Amino acid sequence: MLKHIHPALTPDLLWAIAAMGHGDTLAVVDANYPAYALHTRVLPLAGVDVVETVEAVSSLMPIDRAVEPAVHAMTPDGQPDAEIPAHRDVADVLAAAEARTVSVAALERGEFYRQAKDAFAVVLTGERRSYACFLITKGVVPASTA
């Protein structure tokens, strides 16, 4: 344990967040996502849901302001407007962490998988809700807060 560091942040996840550069993407996915089949850098958080994971990650990692949207959420194929409660929950967490509204854009499952292949790392959570998968683009830490 470390002071002021969320306990869900494992050493490997801390390394990944620190190693990522501006514009790199972190995938935070639910327990149904085929992380090991699709990715080589998988960081498991088996007992942690997606909301707590995003809360922990966003406590340290700035969300990009240079691209809009900087966050994408998976929806079922053919249902880009599907109401997924986890999407709203994560948007609320990101808004609190960033002290601003953070847009969360829908990506249908197939397109999400294609874009996720470029993610720096994949955080495989214990989230059991379906379609609770996100791509989060890292921003920069302003010099005044570094």
N, C-alpha and C positions, 0 to 999 in steps of 0.2 A: 504494500500500500504506500501511496505517496500523498503528501499533503496537497490539497486543492486539485487533485486529479481524480476525475470520476472513476470509481472502482471497476466499472465495466471496461475501461480502457486497458487492454492487455499490453505487455511489452511489444508484441508484434504489431498491434494496431497503432500504438504510439509511434513506433518506427515508421510505419506506412504513412501516417499523417504528416510526420516530420519530413519524410523523404519525398513526398509529393511536391510538385511545383505548381505554380499558377496555371490554371487551365486543365490540370490533371483531374480525372474523375474517379470518385470512390463509389463503388456499388454497395449498397446496403440492402440485403435481400432477405426474404422470408425463408422458413425452413423447407418449403416446397421447391425452391429454386435449385436447378441442377448445377450448383457451383463447381463441384469437383470435376464434373464432366466437361464444363465449358472453360474453366480458368485454371491457371497454374498457381496464382497467388491468392489463396483462400485463407481467410482469418475467421475461424469459428468462434461464435459467442452463443453457445447452445442454450444457456439459461436466461438469455436476455432478449426481450422483445424489440421490435424495430423502433418503437418510439423512444425507449430508454437508450438504445444504441445511437440514434440520431442526436438525442440530447447530449450524450457523452461526447460524440464526435464534434458536434457544433460548439461545444464548450471550448474547444481548442482550434478548430479549423474554420477559417473564414469562408463564407460562401461568396462565390464570384459575383462581382458587380459589373464586369465587363461584357458578359454574355447574358442574354435573356431568352429563354429562361435558363437559370443555372442549375435547376433541379428538374428531373423527369421522374414520373411514376408510372409503373406498369398498369395497363388496363387489359381486359380480355380482348382478343382479336375480334374486330368488327364492332367493338363497343367503346369507342374513344371517350364517350361522355359518361361512362359507368360511374356511379357514386360508390366510392370505396372509402369506408370510414378511416382506414389507416392513412390515406392521403391527407385528409383534413387534420388528423392528429399530428402528422409530421409537419405539415405547413405551420401549425400553431407553435410547435417546438422551435422551428427555424425562425419564425417571426420573433419569438422571445429572445432567442440567442443573438439574433442580428439587430434587434431593435428596429426592425423595418419589415414590411411585407415582402416575403420571398415567394415568387411565383413558382408553382409546381405544375408543370405541363404533363399532360397524358402522353404516353407512348404505348401503342398496342404491343402485345406480348412479343410477336415476331420481331418488330423493330427494336423493342427493348433489348432482346437477346443480341441482335446485331450490334447495337451501340455499346452494350455492356462488354463485348469482347475487347474493347479498347480501354476498359477501366484499368487504372493502376493496380487496384486490389479489389477483392470482393469480401465484404463482411457478411458471413453467413450467420444470421441470427436464429434464435429459437422461436421466432414469430410464427404462430400457427394460422393467422388470417391469410387468406389467399390474396394475391396481387398487392402485397405489402412490400414492394420492391422499388428501390429508388437509385437514381444516378445523381450524385451530388458533385458539382464542379467546385474545385478549390479556388479561392480568391487570394488576395494578398493581405498581409497585415500592414497597415499603415505605419510609417516610421515612428509616429508619435505614440503608438501602442505596442511596438515590438519589444 
